[in-house]
């Protein structure tokens, strides 16, 4: 058993479970607010909470489910062929880290757009609620992915280290 591989994938699994929980909470709040059909602000707020929450649930469930299998496969590959492990897992991690850059920019766009919408609207209307939801989900996602990116970079360093 390789402790670095196990530690990384266990942290990914834990992070995925947290993301899944965040998504469930966001969908629950968004759904409850939508069903209550209160002021237009809250209807606007519920849309990004629910939609981005659904994505968080899907990603969280997928990563949580696959982490143990990936850890086992990577440990086996490292044991059988360290060079092949570095090549395959190194290439995968390059894609993962590149995707974090794209995600970061999308999340920053949500935060900036949400904040701009909030500041432009004087009254608590539908659009301002939409902005508040984008801002909240963008900020939570940005913070979450900061730590996931940090874990990924540390693991990529391990993957690329000489045997």
Buried (B, 14 or more C-beta within 10 A) or exposed (E): EBEBBBBBBEBBBEBBBBBBEBBBBBBEBBBEBBEEEEBBBBBBBBBBBBBBBBBBBEBBBEBBEBBEEBBBBBBEBBEEEEEEBBEBBEEBBEEBBEEBEEBBEBBBEBBEBBBEBBEEBEEBBBBBBBBBBBBBBBBBBBEBBEEBBEBBEBBBEBBEEEE
